[in-house]
Amino acid sequence: MKSVVNLTDFKRSFITFLICFTTVTLDAQIITDTAPKEEKTKKANTPPQKNESPSSAEIYAGISPMYTFRTLATNEGLFGEPIGDRANEFGEWVSSYGIGLRSGLSTHFVLDIGVSLSRNRESFSIDEPDSLNQYSNTYRHIAIPIQLGYTVGNEVAFYASVGLQPKAFLSQRTDILYKDPAGFEVEEKEIVRDGYNQFLIDAIGRAGLRFQANDNYGLYLMSEGFYQLTNNYSDQGPFIRRAFGVGLSVGIHVYL
């Protein structure tokens, strides 16, 4: 009789254990299955995040058509000359060309360093029935613009930058057109390198829009300006000349 009681108690204990184990297992399965669903729901409801820029660095190349002119004053002292007919010169449109690298410093700030063929121009013209006298002076430099830029936006972004542009003087080219005594038009070209400062500095700035075409490249369209801080002529030159210009900068950038 004692063994029967023990066997009955064992059966009851075993059944109780099975019920408890089954209950705990089902609860654990419910908790385990619920967590991924919550995560999936959370991920599904979270909008995709876009970066301010697909890359922290980019290379660019472009062209800058600008209206350029200068300030001109007599160099007071032993070597100075009166301005004379040069007071009637006028500004001209001329294009410069450049490439460069923009590297991200933070979310919105970038360092912009480039190299360019920088040009500015002035002209003079007298065209009358009995006389013709025209010329244009083009000043050519190799420039290294260094700018701090600010950008904000995604596919269409605003961009602005300011900085300095050291430049090395290459030459001053003069294209001349006049009539000889027989009345025929004559064209001449002169290239001068002596008498000019070999190193100059500009203050420069840009502001405009950058367009992201895809994850590999984009386009930019900006207004651009510069003012030459130093004199084109050497200390023994007849004048003090400082060029300036305003125009556009258009080009393509490739994300690295």
Accessible surface in RSA format (square Angstrom, percent):
REM  Atomic radii and reference values for relative SASA: ProtOr
REM  Chains: A
REM  Algorithm: Lee & Richards
REM  Probe-radius: 1.40
REM  Slices: 20
REM RES _ NUM      All-atoms   Total-Side   Main-Chain    Non-polar    All polar
REM                ABS   REL    ABS   REL    ABS   REL    ABS   REL    ABS   REL
RES MET A   1   184.65  95.6 142.67  94.4  41.98  99.9 120.38 102.4  64.27  85.1
RES LYS A   2   165.64  80.8 157.49  96.6   8.14  19.4 105.93  95.3  59.70  63.6
RES SER A   3    80.11  67.7  70.85  94.6   9.26  21.3  51.32 109.3  28.79  40.3
RES VAL A   4    88.16  58.0  86.68  78.5   1.48   3.6  88.16  76.6   0.00   0.0
RES VAL A   5    72.02  47.4  69.93  63.3   2.09   5.0  72.02  62.6   0.00   0.0
RES ASN A   6    83.90  57.9  77.61  75.0   6.29  15.1  26.43  63.6  57.47  55.5
RES LEU A   7    98.69  55.0  94.74  67.8   3.95   9.9  98.23  69.0   0.46   1.2
RES THR A   8    52.15  37.1  51.67  52.4   0.49   1.2  34.30  46.1  17.86  27.0
RES ASP A   9    67.41  47.2  65.33  65.0   2.08   4.9  27.45  64.6  39.96  39.9
RES PHE A  10   131.09  65.6 125.65  77.8   5.44  14.2 130.49  79.1   0.60   1.7
RES LYS A  11   115.67  56.4 114.38  70.2   1.29   3.1  64.44  58.0  51.23  54.6
RES ARG A  12   159.64  67.0 156.31  79.7   3.33   7.9  55.13  75.3 104.51  63.3
RES SER A  13    71.32  60.3  59.98  80.1  11.34  26.1  36.64  78.0  34.68  48.6
RES PHE A  14   101.11  50.6  96.19  59.6   4.92  12.8 100.82  61.1   0.29   0.8
RES ILE A  15    97.15  55.3  97.15  72.4   0.00   0.0  97.15  70.0   0.00   0.0
RES THR A  16    78.85  56.1  77.94  79.0   0.91   2.2  53.95  72.5  24.90  37.6
RES PHE A  17   121.66  60.9 116.91  72.4   4.74  12.3 121.66  73.8   0.00   0.0
RES LEU A  18    78.71  43.8  78.44  56.1   0.27   0.7  78.68  55.3   0.03   0.1
RES ILE A  19   107.24  61.0 103.45  77.1   3.79   9.1 106.98  77.0   0.26   0.7
RES CYS A  20    69.00  52.2  64.78  72.3   4.22   9.9  26.18  66.3  42.82  46.2
RES PHE A  21   121.49  60.8 115.95  71.8   5.55  14.4 120.86  73.3   0.63   1.8
RES THR A  22    69.66  49.5  67.53  68.5   2.13   5.1  49.55  66.6  20.11  30.4
RES THR A  23    70.42  50.1  68.13  69.1   2.29   5.5  53.06  71.3  17.36  26.2
RES VAL A  24    99.57  65.5  98.17  88.9   1.40   3.4  99.05  86.1   0.51   1.4
RES THR A  25    48.19  34.3  44.56  45.2   3.63   8.7  43.09  57.9   5.10   7.7
RES LEU A  26    94.65  52.7  94.42  67.5   0.23   0.6  94.42  66.3   0.23   0.6
RES ASP A  27    73.26  51.3  71.73  71.4   1.52   3.6  21.69  51.0  51.57  51.4
RES ALA A  28    50.00  46.0  44.49  68.7   5.50  12.5  49.39  69.6   0.60   1.6
RES GLN A  29    95.61  53.5  92.93  67.9   2.68   6.4  31.05  66.1  64.55  49.0
RES ILE A  30   110.13  62.7 106.43  79.3   3.70   8.9 109.88  79.1   0.25   0.7
RES ILE A  31   124.52  70.9 120.84  90.0   3.67   8.9 123.35  88.8   1.17   3.2
RES THR A  32    90.38  64.3  83.11  84.3   7.27  17.3  65.23  87.6  25.15  38.0
RES ASP A  33    83.21  58.3  77.91  77.5   5.30  12.5  20.32  47.8  62.88  62.7
RES THR A  34    55.40  39.4  54.06  54.8   1.34   3.2  41.59  55.9  13.81  20.9
RES ALA A  35    48.35  44.5  44.24  68.3   4.10   9.3  47.51  66.9   0.84   2.2
RES PRO A  36    58.25  42.5  56.55  51.5   1.70   6.2  58.25  48.1   0.00   0.0
RES LYS A  37   138.92  67.8 136.25  83.6   2.66   6.3  84.43  76.0  54.48  58.0
RES GLU A  38   111.44  64.0 102.88  77.8   8.55  20.4  41.52  80.3  69.92  57.1
RES GLU A  39   102.87  59.1 100.68  76.2   2.18   5.2  32.75  63.3  70.12  57.3
RES LYS A  40   142.38  69.5 137.53  84.4   4.85  11.5  84.30  75.9  58.08  61.9
RES THR A  41    78.31  55.7  73.44  74.5   4.87  11.6  53.57  72.0  24.74  37.4
RES LYS A  42   151.40  73.9 144.32  88.5   7.08  16.9  93.52  84.2  57.88  61.7
RES LYS A  43   151.70  74.0 136.45  83.7  15.25  36.3  86.47  77.8  65.23  69.5
RES ALA A  44    84.41  77.6  45.12  69.6  39.29  89.4  56.61  79.7  27.81  73.7
RES ASN A  45   113.58  78.3  83.68  80.9  29.91  72.0  32.35  77.9  81.24  78.5
RES THR A  46    73.23  52.1  58.67  59.5  14.56  34.7  48.16  64.7  25.07  37.9
RES PRO A  47    89.65  65.3  81.84  74.6   7.81  28.4  88.38  73.0   1.27   7.9
RES PRO A  48   122.86  89.5  98.41  89.7  24.45  88.9 109.59  90.5  13.27  82.5
RES GLN A  49   151.19  84.5 119.30  87.2  31.89  75.9  58.97 125.5  92.22  69.9
RES LYS A  50   138.58  67.6 107.18  65.8  31.39  74.7  72.95  65.7  65.63  69.9
RES ASN A  51   116.64  80.4 100.04  96.7  16.61  40.0  15.33  36.9 101.31  97.9
RES GLU A  52    70.21  40.3  57.33  43.4  12.88  30.7  22.31  43.2  47.90  39.1
RES SER A  53    42.16  35.6  29.26  39.1  12.89  29.7  26.91  57.3  15.25  21.4
RES PRO A  54    51.24  37.3  13.72  12.5  37.52 136.4  21.21  17.5  30.03 186.7
RES SER A  55    23.85  20.2   6.76   9.0  17.10  39.4  14.06  29.9   9.79  13.7
RES SER A  56    88.05  74.4  71.08  94.9  16.97  39.1  47.63 101.4  40.42  56.6
RES ALA A  57    22.87  21.0  20.27  31.3   2.61   5.9  22.44  31.6   0.43   1.1
RES GLU A  58     8.70   5.0   8.70   6.6   0.00   0.0   3.56   6.9   5.14   4.2
RES ILE A  59    80.45  45.8  80.15  59.7   0.31   0.7  80.15  57.7   0.31   0.8
RES TYR A  60    13.30   6.2   6.74   3.8   6.56  17.1   8.02   6.0   5.27   6.5
RES ALA A  61    42.35  38.9  39.34  60.7   3.01   6.9  39.58  55.7   2.77   7.3
RES GLY A  62    21.43  26.4   0.00   N/A  21.43  26.4  13.69  37.6   7.73  17.3
RES ILE A  63    68.80  39.1  68.43  51.0   0.37   0.9  68.62  49.4   0.18   0.5
RES SER A  64    11.86  10.0  11.78  15.7   0.08   0.2   3.16   6.7   8.71  12.2
RES PRO A  65    41.71  30.4  41.69  38.0   0.03   0.1  41.71  34.4   0.00   0.0
RES MET A  66    11.17   5.8  11.17   7.4   0.00   0.0   1.47   1.2   9.70  12.9
RES TYR A  67    82.69  38.6  82.36  46.9   0.34   0.9  57.60  43.3  25.10  30.9
RES THR A  68     0.37   0.3   0.37   0.4   0.00   0.0   0.37   0.5   0.00   0.0
RES PHE A  69    41.79  20.9  41.65  25.8   0.14   0.4  41.78  25.3   0.01   0.0
RES ARG A  70    19.69   8.3  14.91   7.6   4.78  11.4   0.00   0.0  19.69  11.9
RES THR A  71    63.66  45.3  59.07  59.9   4.58  10.9  57.32  77.0   6.33   9.6
RES LEU A  72    25.33  14.1   2.48   1.8  22.85  57.4   2.67   1.9  22.66  61.0
RES ALA A  73    49.02  45.1  47.53  73.3   1.49   3.4  49.00  69.0   0.02   0.0
RES THR A  74    40.22  28.6  32.43  32.9   7.79  18.6  23.66  31.8  16.56  25.0
RES ASN A  75    25.09  17.3  24.79  24.0   0.30   0.7   0.24   0.6  24.84  24.0
RES GLU A  76   152.47  87.5 128.41  97.2  24.06  57.3  64.90 125.5  87.57  71.5
RES GLY A  77    62.06  76.5   0.00   N/A  62.06  76.5  36.72 100.8  25.35  56.8
RES LEU A  78   163.07  90.8 126.04  90.2  37.03  93.1 133.27  93.6  29.80  80.2
RES PHE A  79    99.68  49.9  86.37  53.5  13.31  34.6  92.65  56.2   7.03  20.1
RES GLY A  80    26.27  32.4   0.00   N/A  26.27  32.4   2.98   8.2  23.29  52.2
RES GLU A  81    90.31  51.9  89.11  67.4   1.20   2.9  23.18  44.8  67.13  54.8
RES PRO A  82   115.86  84.4 100.25  91.4  15.61  56.7 106.51  87.9   9.35  58.1
RES ILE A  83    49.27  28.0  41.26  30.7   8.00  19.3  41.26  29.7   8.00  21.7
RES GLY A  84    53.03  65.4   0.00   N/A  53.03  65.4  39.42 108.2  13.61  30.5
RES ASP A  85    98.21  68.8  91.21  90.8   7.01  16.6  18.87  44.4  79.34  79.1
RES ARG A  86    39.01  16.4  39.01  19.9   0.01   0.0  28.54  39.0  10.48   6.3
RES ALA A  87    73.93  68.0  41.77  64.5  32.16  73.2  47.79  67.3  26.14  69.3
RES ASN A  88    99.33  68.5  81.14  78.4  18.19  43.8  21.82  52.5  77.51  74.9
RES GLU A  89    11.12   6.4   0.15   0.1  10.97  26.1   0.00   0.0  11.12   9.1
RES PHE A  90    89.41  44.7  87.45  54.2   1.95   5.1  89.41  54.2   0.00   0.0
RES GLY A  91     7.72   9.5   0.00   N/A   7.72   9.5   0.00   0.0   7.72  17.3
RES GLU A  92    53.02  30.4  51.62  39.1   1.41   3.3   3.48   6.7  49.54  40.4
RES TRP A  93   150.96  60.6 139.04  67.3  11.92  28.0 118.04  62.9  32.92  53.4
RES VAL A  94     9.69   6.4   0.90   0.8   8.80  21.2   8.38   7.3   1.31   3.6
RES SER A  95    22.22  18.8  21.21  28.3   1.01   2.3   4.01   8.5  18.22  25.5
RES SER A  96    15.81  13.4  15.41  20.6   0.40   0.9  11.26  24.0   4.56   6.4
RES TYR A  97   104.93  49.0 100.86  57.4   4.07  10.6  73.02  54.9  31.91  39.3
RES GLY A  98    22.49  27.7   0.00   N/A  22.49  27.7  15.54  42.6   6.95  15.6
RES ILE A  99   102.04  58.1 100.43  74.8   1.61   3.9 100.43  72.3   1.61   4.4
RES GLY A 100    12.47  15.4   0.00   N/A  12.47  15.4   8.86  24.3   3.61   8.1
RES LEU A 101    76.95  42.9  75.42  54.0   1.53   3.9  75.42  53.0   1.53   4.1
RES ARG A 102     5.59   2.3   4.19   2.1   1.40   3.3   4.35   5.9   1.23   0.7
RES SER A 103    42.37  35.8  42.30  56.5   0.07   0.2  14.37  30.6  28.00  39.2
RES GLY A 104    31.21  38.5   0.00   N/A  31.21  38.5   9.08  24.9  22.12  49.5
RES LEU A 105   106.66  59.4  70.81  50.7  35.86  90.1  75.00  52.7  31.67  85.2
RES SER A 106    71.39  60.3  43.62  58.2  27.77  64.0  54.13 115.3  17.26  24.2
RES THR A 107    93.19  66.3  69.89  70.9  23.30  55.5  42.55  57.2  50.63  76.5
RES HIS A 108    54.65  29.9  53.97  37.5   0.68   1.8  30.35  31.3  24.30  28.3
RES PHE A 109    90.83  45.4  90.83  56.3   0.00   0.0  90.83  55.1   0.00   0.0
RES VAL A 110    20.09  13.2  20.09  18.2   0.00   0.0  20.09  17.5   0.00   0.0
RES LEU A 111    63.78  35.5  62.58  44.8   1.20   3.0  62.58  43.9   1.20   3.2
RES ASP A 112     0.13   0.1   0.13   0.1   0.00   0.0   0.00   0.0   0.13   0.1
RES ILE A 113    73.79  42.0  71.00  52.9   2.80   6.7  71.00  51.1   2.80   7.6
RES GLY A 114     6.97   8.6   0.00   N/A   6.97   8.6   5.19  14.3   1.77   4.0
RES VAL A 115    64.49  42.4  62.71  56.8   1.77   4.3  62.71  54.5   1.77   4.8
RES SER A 116    18.55  15.7  13.48  18.0   5.07  11.7  15.24  32.5   3.31   4.6
RES LEU A 117    60.57  33.7  57.40  41.1   3.17   8.0  57.40  40.3   3.17   8.5
RES SER A 118     9.99   8.4   9.99  13.3   0.00   0.0   2.53   5.4   7.45  10.4
RES ARG A 119    53.07  22.3  49.53  25.3   3.53   8.4   0.51   0.7  52.56  31.9
RES ASN A 120     0.45   0.3   0.45   0.4   0.00   0.0   0.00   0.0   0.45   0.4
RES ARG A 121    57.87  24.3  57.87  29.5   0.00   0.0   4.49   6.1  53.38  32.4
RES GLU A 122     0.00   0.0   0.00   0.0   0.00   0.0   0.00   0.0   0.00   0.0
RES SER A 123     5.38   4.5   5.38   7.2   0.00   0.0   4.42   9.4   0.96   1.3
RES PHE A 124     8.56   4.3   7.03   4.4   1.53   4.0   7.03   4.3   1.53   4.4
RES SER A 125    53.02  44.8  28.86  38.5  24.17  55.7  17.73  37.8  35.29  49.4
RES ILE A 126    66.94  38.1  63.00  46.9   3.94   9.5  66.94  48.2   0.00   0.0
RES ASP A 127   101.65  71.2  69.57  69.2  32.08  75.9  16.89  39.7  84.76  84.5
RES GLU A 128    90.77  52.1  85.83  64.9   4.94  11.8  25.43  49.2  65.34  53.3
RES PRO A 129   135.84  99.0 103.44  94.3  32.40 117.8 116.39  96.1  19.45 120.9
RES ASP A 130   126.91  88.9  91.96  91.5  34.94  82.6  46.59 109.6  80.32  80.1
RES SER A 131    43.67  36.9  40.24  53.7   3.43   7.9  39.08  83.2   4.59   6.4
RES LEU A 132    12.94   7.2   4.96   3.5   7.98  20.1   4.97   3.5   7.97  21.4
RES ASN A 133    63.47  43.8  63.44  61.3   0.03   0.1  16.21  39.0  47.26  45.7
RES GLN A 134    51.89  29.0  51.70  37.8   0.19   0.5  10.25  21.8  41.64  31.6
RES TYR A 135    45.87  21.4  39.97  22.7   5.90  15.4  37.78  28.4   8.10  10.0
RES SER A 136    23.69  20.0  23.47  31.3   0.22   0.5  11.67  24.8  12.03  16.8
RES ASN A 137    13.36   9.2  13.36  12.9   0.00   0.0   0.00   0.0  13.36  12.9
RES THR A 138     5.15   3.7   5.15   5.2   0.00   0.0   3.10   4.2   2.05   3.1
RES TYR A 139     1.35   0.6   1.35   0.8   0.00   0.0   0.00   0.0   1.35   1.7
RES ARG A 140    56.61  23.8  56.61  28.9   0.00   0.0  10.65  14.5  45.97  27.9
RES HIS A 141     0.00   0.0   0.00   0.0   0.00   0.0   0.00   0.0   0.00   0.0
RES ILE A 142    71.24  40.5  69.18  51.5   2.05   4.9  69.18  49.8   2.05   5.6
RES ALA A 143     0.00   0.0   0.00   0.0   0.00   0.0   0.00   0.0   0.00   0.0
RES ILE A 144    82.67  47.0  82.67  61.6   0.00   0.0  82.67  59.5   0.00   0.0
RES PRO A 145    14.44  10.5  14.37  13.1   0.07   0.2  14.37  11.9   0.07   0.4
RES ILE A 146    74.76  42.5  72.57  54.1   2.19   5.3  72.57  52.3   2.19   5.9
RES GLN A 147     6.62   3.7   4.15   3.0   2.47   5.9   2.47   5.3   4.15   3.1
RES LEU A 148    89.15  49.7  82.64  59.1   6.52  16.4  82.64  58.0   6.52  17.5
RES GLY A 149     0.52   0.6   0.00   N/A   0.52   0.6   0.52   1.4   0.00   0.0
RES TYR A 150    83.75  39.1  83.36  47.4   0.40   1.0  54.08  40.6  29.67  36.6
RES THR A 151    19.39  13.8  18.90  19.2   0.48   1.2  17.19  23.1   2.19   3.3
RES VAL A 152    62.49  41.1  58.74  53.2   3.75   9.0  59.79  52.0   2.70   7.3
RES GLY A 153    21.07  26.0   0.00   N/A  21.07  26.0  19.02  52.2   2.05   4.6
RES ASN A 154    56.54  39.0  47.30  45.7   9.24  22.2   6.36  15.3  50.18  48.5
RES GLU A 155    79.83  45.8  77.89  58.9   1.94   4.6  44.93  86.9  34.91  28.5
RES VAL A 156    87.87  57.8  69.57  63.0  18.30  44.1  69.57  60.4  18.30  49.6
RES ALA A 157     3.33   3.1   2.97   4.6   0.36   0.8   3.33   4.7   0.00   0.0
RES PHE A 158    91.17  45.6  88.33  54.7   2.84   7.4  88.33  53.6   2.84   8.1
RES TYR A 159     1.41   0.7   1.41   0.8   0.00   0.0   1.41   1.1   0.00   0.0
RES ALA A 160    28.26  26.0  26.52  40.9   1.74   4.0  26.76  37.7   1.50   4.0
RES SER A 161     4.95   4.2   0.00   0.0   4.95  11.4   3.36   7.2   1.59   2.2
RES VAL A 162   104.34  68.7 102.40  92.7   1.94   4.7 102.40  89.0   1.94   5.3
RES GLY A 163    21.87  27.0   0.00   N/A  21.87  27.0  16.30  44.7   5.57  12.5
RES LEU A 164    93.99  52.3  92.73  66.3   1.26   3.2  92.73  65.1   1.26   3.4
RES GLN A 165    16.58   9.3  16.58  12.1   0.00   0.0   0.00   0.0  16.58  12.6
RES PRO A 166    35.97  26.2  35.19  32.1   0.79   2.9  35.33  29.2   0.64   4.0
RES LYS A 167     3.02   1.5   0.08   0.1   2.94   7.0   2.80   2.5   0.22   0.2
RES ALA A 168    48.73  44.8  47.12  72.7   1.61   3.7  47.12  66.4   1.61   4.3
RES PHE A 169    12.60   6.3   0.63   0.4  11.98  31.2   0.63   0.4  11.98  34.3
RES LEU A 170    75.34  42.0  67.15  48.0   8.19  20.6  69.33  48.7   6.02  16.2
RES SER A 171     2.68   2.3   2.68   3.6   0.00   0.0   0.75   1.6   1.93   2.7
RES GLN A 172    12.35   6.9  12.35   9.0   0.00   0.0   0.34   0.7  12.01   9.1
RES ARG A 173    76.68  32.2  76.68  39.1   0.00   0.0   6.54   8.9  70.14  42.5
RES THR A 174    16.67  11.9  16.67  16.9   0.00   0.0  10.16  13.7   6.51   9.8
RES ASP A 175    50.35  35.3  46.20  46.0   4.15   9.8  25.48  60.0  24.87  24.8
RES ILE A 176    35.93  20.4  31.82  23.7   4.10   9.9  32.72  23.6   3.21   8.7
RES LEU A 177    41.21  22.9  40.87  29.2   0.34   0.8  40.87  28.7   0.34   0.9
RES TYR A 178    67.74  31.6  67.74  38.5   0.00   0.0  45.99  34.6  21.75  26.8
RES LYS A 179    75.32  36.7  54.92  33.7  20.40  48.6  23.06  20.8  52.26  55.7
RES ASP A 180    41.23  28.9  34.65  34.5   6.57  15.5  14.41  33.9  26.82  26.7
RES PRO A 181   150.64 109.8 104.81  95.5  45.83 166.6 118.85  98.1  31.79 197.6
RES ALA A 182    77.42  71.2  38.82  59.9  38.60  87.8  51.57  72.6  25.84  68.5
RES GLY A 183    45.23  55.8   0.00   N/A  45.23  55.8  25.60  70.2  19.63  44.0
RES PHE A 184   141.55  70.8 139.21  86.2   2.34   6.1 141.55  85.8   0.00   0.0
RES GLU A 185   113.03  64.9  83.27  63.0  29.76  70.9  24.98  48.3  88.05  71.9
RES VAL A 186    41.57  27.4  38.75  35.1   2.82   6.8  41.57  36.1   0.00   0.0
RES GLU A 187   144.40  82.9 117.62  89.0  26.79  63.8  35.73  69.1 108.67  88.7
RES GLU A 188    76.28  43.8  64.32  48.7  11.95  28.5  28.49  55.1  47.79  39.0
RES LYS A 189   120.77  58.9  90.28  55.4  30.49  72.6  43.72  39.4  77.05  82.1
RES GLU A 190    86.77  49.8  82.12  62.1   4.64  11.1  28.41  54.9  58.36  47.7
RES ILE A 191    74.16  42.2  42.75  31.8  31.41  75.7  42.75  30.8  31.41  85.2
RES VAL A 192    55.78  36.7  52.84  47.8   2.94   7.1  55.78  48.5   0.00   0.0
RES ARG A 193   143.46  60.2 136.48  69.6   6.99  16.6  49.65  67.8  93.82  56.9
RES ASP A 194   124.75  87.4 113.89 113.4  10.85  25.7  37.88  89.1  86.87  86.6
RES GLY A 195    43.59  53.8   0.00   N/A  43.59  53.8  32.23  88.4  11.36  25.5
RES TYR A 196    22.11  10.3  13.91   7.9   8.20  21.3   3.65   2.7  18.47  22.8
RES ASN A 197    45.30  31.2  42.45  41.0   2.86   6.9   6.72  16.2  38.59  37.3
RES GLN A 198   105.90  59.2  96.86  70.8   9.04  21.5  64.16 136.6  41.73  31.7
RES PHE A 199   125.75  62.9 114.13  70.7  11.63  30.3 114.13  69.2  11.63  33.3
RES LEU A 200     0.06   0.0   0.02   0.0   0.04   0.1   0.06   0.0   0.00   0.0
RES ILE A 201    49.50  28.2  49.50  36.9   0.00   0.0  49.50  35.6   0.00   0.0
RES ASP A 202     0.06   0.0   0.06   0.1   0.00   0.0   0.00   0.0   0.06   0.1
RES ALA A 203    37.11  34.1  34.39  53.1   2.72   6.2  34.81  49.0   2.30   6.1
RES ILE A 204    16.57   9.4   6.63   4.9   9.94  24.0  10.32   7.4   6.25  17.0
RES GLY A 205    20.72  25.5   0.00   N/A  20.72  25.5  16.92  46.4   3.79   8.5
RES ARG A 206    31.42  13.2  23.10  11.8   8.32  19.8   3.97   5.4  27.45  16.6
RES ALA A 207    41.63  38.3  37.72  58.2   3.90   8.9  37.96  53.5   3.67   9.7
RES GLY A 208    15.63  19.3   0.00   N/A  15.63  19.3  15.50  42.5   0.13   0.3
RES LEU A 209    76.07  42.4  76.07  54.4   0.00   0.0  76.07  53.4   0.00   0.0
RES ARG A 210    24.86  10.4  23.89  12.2   0.97   2.3   3.72   5.1  21.14  12.8
RES PHE A 211    73.34  36.7  73.03  45.2   0.31   0.8  73.27  44.4   0.07   0.2
RES GLN A 212    45.54  25.5  29.14  21.3  16.39  39.0   3.07   6.5  42.47  32.2
RES ALA A 213    59.97  55.1  19.98  30.8  39.99  91.0  30.40  42.8  29.57  78.3
RES ASN A 214    62.37  43.0  53.50  51.7   8.87  21.4  35.04  84.3  27.32  26.4
RES ASP A 215   105.36  73.8  93.42  93.0  11.94  28.2  27.92  65.7  77.44  77.2
RES ASN A 216    98.40  67.9  96.92  93.7   1.49   3.6  20.35  49.0  78.05  75.4
RES TYR A 217    87.07  40.7  87.07  49.5   0.00   0.0  46.34  34.8  40.74  50.2
RES GLY A 218     0.00   0.0   0.00   N/A   0.00   0.0   0.00   0.0   0.00   0.0
RES LEU A 219    91.50  51.0  91.50  65.5   0.00   0.0  91.50  64.3   0.00   0.0
RES TYR A 220     3.85   1.8   1.54   0.9   2.31   6.0   0.39   0.3   3.46   4.3
RES LEU A 221    87.77  48.9  84.22  60.3   3.55   8.9  84.22  59.1   3.55   9.5
RES MET A 222     2.42   1.3   0.00   0.0   2.42   5.8   2.42   2.1   0.00   0.0
RES SER A 223    57.67  48.7  53.67  71.6   4.00   9.2  35.21  75.0  22.46  31.5
RES GLU A 224    28.53  16.4  24.28  18.4   4.25  10.1   4.46   8.6  24.07  19.7
RES GLY A 225    21.62  26.7   0.00   N/A  21.62  26.7  17.61  48.3   4.01   9.0
RES PHE A 226    23.73  11.9  13.20   8.2  10.53  27.4  17.20  10.4   6.53  18.7
RES TYR A 227    90.70  42.3  90.22  51.3   0.48   1.2  68.96  51.8  21.74  26.8
RES GLN A 228     0.00   0.0   0.00   0.0   0.00   0.0   0.00   0.0   0.00   0.0
RES LEU A 229    81.88  45.6  65.56  46.9  16.32  41.0  66.81  46.9  15.07  40.5
RES THR A 230    48.44  34.5  45.51  46.1   2.93   7.0  48.44  65.1   0.00   0.0
RES ASN A 231    25.25  17.4  22.19  21.4   3.06   7.4  12.97  31.2  12.29  11.9
RES ASN A 232     0.25   0.2   0.15   0.1   0.10   0.2   0.00   0.0   0.25   0.2
RES TYR A 233    19.01   8.9  18.11  10.3   0.90   2.3  12.11   9.1   6.89   8.5
RES SER A 234    26.10  22.1  26.01  34.7   0.10   0.2  20.27  43.2   5.84   8.2
RES ASP A 235   120.13  84.1 103.29 102.8  16.84  39.8  27.74  65.3  92.39  92.1
RES GLN A 236   109.45  61.2  97.68  71.4  11.77  28.0  34.24  72.9  75.20  57.0
RES GLY A 237     5.30   6.5   0.00   N/A   5.30   6.5   5.30  14.6   0.00   0.0
RES PRO A 238    31.45  22.9  31.45  28.7   0.00   0.0  31.45  26.0   0.00   0.0
RES PHE A 239    13.15   6.6  13.15   8.1   0.00   0.0  13.15   8.0   0.00   0.0
RES ILE A 240    53.52  30.5  52.05  38.8   1.47   3.5  52.05  37.5   1.47   4.0
RES ARG A 241     0.09   0.0   0.09   0.0   0.00   0.0   0.00   0.0   0.09   0.1
RES ARG A 242    80.92  34.0  80.92  41.3   0.00   0.0   4.92   6.7  76.00  46.1
RES ALA A 243     0.00   0.0   0.00   0.0   0.00   0.0   0.00   0.0   0.00   0.0
RES PHE A 244    67.09  33.6  67.09  41.6   0.00   0.0  67.09  40.7   0.00   0.0
RES GLY A 245     5.32   6.6   0.00   N/A   5.32   6.6   0.79   2.2   4.53  10.1
RES VAL A 246    95.46  62.8  94.59  85.6   0.87   2.1  94.59  82.2   0.87   2.4
RES GLY A 247    10.29  12.7   0.00   N/A  10.29  12.7   7.83  21.5   2.45   5.5
RES LEU A 248    84.91  47.3  84.91  60.7   0.00   0.0  84.91  59.6   0.00   0.0
RES SER A 249     0.89   0.8   0.89   1.2   0.00   0.0   0.00   0.0   0.89   1.2
RES VAL A 250    60.39  39.7  59.40  53.8   0.99   2.4  59.40  51.6   0.99   2.7
RES GLY A 251    14.32  17.7   0.00   N/A  14.32  17.7  12.62  34.6   1.70   3.8
RES ILE A 252    73.54  41.9  73.08  54.4   0.46   1.1  73.08  52.6   0.46   1.3
RES HIS A 253     0.51   0.3   0.51   0.4   0.00   0.0   0.00   0.0   0.51   0.6
RES VAL A 254    60.71  39.9  60.71  55.0   0.00   0.0  60.71  52.8   0.00   0.0
RES TYR A 255    23.89  11.2   8.09   4.6  15.79  41.1   3.65   2.7  20.24  24.9
RES LEU A 256   120.73  67.2  69.62  49.8  51.11 128.5 102.22  71.8  18.52  49.8
END  Absolute sums over single chains surface
CHAIN  1 A    15601.4      13457.9       2143.6      10290.4       5311.1
END  Absolute sums over all chains
TOTAL         15601.4      13457.9       2143.6      10290.4       5311.1
